[in-house]
């Protein structure tokens, strides 16, 4: 579980990017909910990734 928790930020960033790519090539591109979901996943992934890097840092 520690290994999964360490990579949750990167997983969320990739998931958000895949959601944005999927909305680009599908008929759901007019829906703002999916675009906001992708944006939220990317922002949350960046936050989790920075948090995990700071926790592992020696400084």
GIBELPE-V962533 format. One record per helix or strand of 2 or more residues. SS is the DSSP state (h for helix, s for strand). FROM is the first residue (numbers start at 0). TO is the last residue. If there is no record, write none. Layout:
BEGIN
SS:FROM:TO
SS:FROM:TO
END
This chain:
BEGIN
h:1:5
h:7:23
h:26:29
h:31:55
END
